Each structure stands twice: as structure tokens, then as C-alpha cells.
Amino acid sequence: MKLNELRDNPGATKKRKRVGRGPGSGMGKTAGRGIKGQKSRSGVAIAGYEGGQMPLYQRLPKRGFNKPNRKQYAVVNLGLIQKFVDAKKLDAKKAITEDVLLETGVVRRKLDGVRILAKGEISAKVQLEVTGASKSAIEAVEKAGGKLTITSAQAAE
């Protein structure tokens, strides 16, 4: 097989319908838009319009609120930390800070800080220093003989 012989399976691809390309195409002249009216013209925007009636999206009640200045944390599960310790990418004897987690690739970016959650098992005796942690995560680390310290939030560079 050569590079120029590569071909998709027959029927796997379908040619795109080109509208408004002459009478021979079967989609010429009005290009399947019919005659006159708003929908036959360009720049049509009537998706949510209900002929002057109050649109459905405006009739329904709105719920909830998105806090504009909310903090967004990089989430790390305990199971992932254990996996990195087992793979010798993290040193359990040294203190594991947010910067260490960033360098080893446990988190991609710090955002407003790193938050530890208790998903997965941890058996290594680790000393963690992070912005936040769930109660169950703190308990799990202390049960394994480690220590989890919560520091004040450090903004990501």
C-alpha cells in the first residue's frame, strides 16, 4: 500500500450539497429557500421568536446565581497523589506544596490554589501544604500518618 492509494471506505463520505449553483444542480435559483419572506433572505434571526408573544425563555422563571468573583481551585484527589508517590514522581518524605504538585504534573495550573479531595486511597505518610481540603481528605491523610496544612490562598502567577 502506498500513500497515494489510501482511500476511505466506499460510502463513508458524502459530497456536500452546494446550493445556488445553477439549475442543473437541483438546488439552483432560490437554493431551496422558496420565494420571498424573511427566511428567504440573509441575516435571519428568528430562532426564539414567537410572533410577538413573550418567548418561552423569557416566560420561564430564572433560578440561581453565579458569583462573579468566585474562587476556582485546581482539584487533586488523594488517589492521584498516592499514584504519583508510588511512581516515585513525588517524594513522600519531603513536604508537598502546590509548587511541587505543579512541577511534577499532578496539576496543570494552580488557578486560585489547589484543593485536595478524598477520592481514592492514600497509604503514604505525606505532608501536604495546600490552599484547601475537604474534611474527609484531612482525616484520610491523618489516618495514614501524614499531615495536611491549609495555607492562605496564593494567587496563580
C-alpha positions in Angstrom: 0.0 0.0 0.0 1.3 3.4 -0.9 0.4 6.8 0.4 -1.4 7.8 -2.8 -3.5 4.6 -2.6 -5.1 5.5 0.8 -8.8 5.8 0.4 -11.8 5.9 2.7 -14.4 3.1 2.7 -17.0 3.4 -0.1 -20.0 5.3 1.2 -18.1 6.6 4.3 -18.0 10.2 3.0 -20.8 12.1 1.2 -20.3 15.1 -1.0 -21.5 18.4 0.4 -24.7 19.9 -1.2 -23.8 23.1 -2.9 -26.9 25.3 -3.1 -27.4 28.1 -5.6 -25.1 26.7 -8.3 -27.3 26.7 -11.3 -30.4 24.8 -12.5 -28.6 21.6 -13.2 -27.7 21.0 -9.6 -31.3 20.7 -8.5 -30.7 23.4 -5.9 -30.3 26.4 -8.1 -32.1 29.7 -8.3 -33.7 30.1 -4.9 -31.4 27.5 -3.3 -34.2 25.6 -1.5 -35.4 28.7 0.3 -38.7 29.1 -1.5 -40.0 32.5 -2.7 -39.9 35.8 -0.7 -40.4 36.1 3.1 -37.9 36.6 6.0 -36.5 33.1 5.8 -35.5 33.5 2.1 -33.3 36.5 2.9 -29.9 36.5 4.5 -29.3 37.6 8.2 -32.4 35.8 9.5 -32.6 35.6 13.4 -35.9 34.1 14.4 -34.9 31.1 16.5 -36.5 32.1 19.7 -39.1 34.5 18.2 -42.8 33.7 18.8 -44.5 36.3 16.6 -44.6 39.0 19.3 -45.8 36.6 22.1 -43.5 36.6 25.1 -40.8 33.9 24.2 -40.6 30.7 26.2 -37.1 31.5 27.5 -38.5 34.8 29.0 -41.6 33.2 30.4 -39.8 30.6 32.5 -38.5 31.6 35.9 -34.8 32.2 36.4 -33.0 30.4 39.2 -29.6 30.6 40.7 -26.7 33.0 40.8 -23.1 32.8 39.5 -20.8 34.6 41.8 -18.7 36.9 39.6 -15.6 36.8 41.8 -15.7 33.2 42.9 -12.5 31.3 43.6 -11.7 28.5 41.3 -9.4 25.8 42.6 -7.3 23.1 40.9 -8.7 19.8 42.3 -6.5 16.9 43.3 -7.7 13.6 44.6 -5.8 11.7 47.2 -5.7 8.6 44.9 -3.7 10.6 42.4 -1.2 11.8 45.0 -0.7 8.1 46.0 -0.2 7.1 42.4 2.5 9.7 41.9 4.2 8.7 45.2 4.1 5.0 44.1 5.6 6.0 40.7 8.4 7.9 42.6 7.4 11.2 41.0 6.6 12.7 44.4 8.9 12.4 47.4 6.7 11.4 50.4 9.5 12.3 52.9 9.6 16.0 51.8 6.8 18.5 52.2 4.5 18.5 49.2 3.5 22.1 48.3 1.4 23.5 45.5 4.6 24.4 43.5 5.8 20.8 43.9 2.5 19.5 42.6 2.7 21.9 39.6 6.3 20.8 38.8 5.6 17.1 38.9 2.5 17.5 36.7 -0.2 16.5 39.3 -1.9 19.8 38.5 -1.7 21.7 35.2 -2.2 25.1 36.7 -2.8 26.5 40.2 -5.7 28.8 39.4 -6.7 30.3 42.9 -5.0 27.5 44.7 -5.0 23.7 45.0 -7.8 21.8 46.8 -7.4 18.2 48.0 -10.4 15.9 47.8 -10.7 12.4 49.4 -11.4 10.3 46.3 -9.2 7.3 46.3 -7.0 5.7 49.0 -3.8 7.1 50.5 -1.3 4.9 52.4 1.8 7.1 52.1 2.8 9.3 55.1 2.8 12.6 53.3 3.0 16.2 54.5 0.8 18.4 52.3 0.6 22.2 52.2 -2.3 23.4 50.1 -4.9 26.2 49.9 -7.9 24.0 50.7 -9.0 20.4 51.5 -12.2 18.6 52.3 -12.7 17.3 55.9 -12.7 13.7 54.7 -9.4 14.3 52.9 -7.8 15.8 56.1 -9.0 12.8 58.1 -7.7 10.3 55.5 -4.2 11.9 55.4 -4.0 11.9 59.2 -5.2 8.3 59.4 -2.3 7.4 57.0 0.1 9.1 59.5 0.6 12.3 57.4 -0.3 15.9 57.9 -2.3 18.3 55.8 -1.8 22.0 56.3 -4.1 24.6 54.8 -2.3 27.8 53.8 -3.7 31.1 52.9 -4.7 31.4 49.2 -1.9 32.2 46.8 -3.0 33.6 43.5 -1.7 31.9 40.4 1.1 33.7 38.6 
